[in-house]
């Protein structure tokens, strides 16, 4: 039996949506992008949603919008490269790594508390795999130290998840989501920046569209004279979403709750099947009933041997992630020790998790791990 690690849940509905825009001939930044942004606002109950070409772009805009002076951005040691790399896109900023909690793989609050300082400009908590960070504690730490620190949620893994009744991504100053091919919903690639700070919306839209005060769709849809005219107010970036992505996103968003519900079912089956297996530790979640998870990560005492064994049986797995401080770039530029991250990652295995994963496949993965 072949069991992939991920598989996007796409089909005829997405194709039909794409056919509609192909007929109109408008496939760039246009009405479908605006519609997707509005539907996203309604889903999250947030003031502003701005579609981008990736979550990386959204994270970059999140740092640029506040015009930070020289300082540090606190980033967890275990995360995808983008979370840290966008910091270096702004030359005045530098990365400071925070160790992770051994169980949740999210930022360790004690280490965060020891590293936040007057040089801190923002904290970028990652809801790792879909597990919600301790957002209350983050704000308490900021308040206790009387600091002006922004909180930018990296929500690449957690779309649809909640923390104490609030949607993840709506708790900090800005939330950034990913629609990359393997994520909870996909637009092939793409991202979304969300915020309730209406005051920064206009500038964010300019930054997303090479600094122009009117994007193409705004110029076409207006009835003003000289509708073709625009000003370039500042240095901007080509970070926009397009209507091809958005057409998929509109359909995918309708499926999101169903996808998340199925993933919770799968994870419960994994927990039940693997919790008593010697040498395996199953994940502990903030709330499996309201969570939205991209990854199901176990810890295995013989990680590499198990990965090889599963591969020979047709089961694809992953490792999310090797700590960033161990990569050559960060060793050179931000040498630091993260004892928990460096120890725990050696045990991490991501098991198959996607909507169309069948009971037969789930049982096969569990039985194969038991066989090992």
Secondary structure, DSSP 8 states (H G I E B T S, - for coil): --B-S------HHHHHHHHHHHHHT--SSSHHHHHHHHHHHHHHT-SEEEEESBHHHHHHHHHHTTT--SEEEEEESSS-HHHHHGGGGSTTEEEEEE-B-TTT-SB-HHHHHHH--TTEEEEE-B-GGG----HHHHHHHHHHTT---EEEEE-TT-TT-EETTEETTSSSSEEEEE--TTSSS-SSSBEEEEES-GGGHHHHHHHHBTTBSS-HHHHHH--STTTT---B-S---B-B--HHHHHHHHHHHHHHHHHHHHHHHHHHHHHHHHTT-TTEE----S-TTT---S-EEEEETTHHHHHHHHHHTTB--B-----GGGSHHHHHHS----HHHHHHGGGEEEE---TT--HHHHHHHHHHHHH-
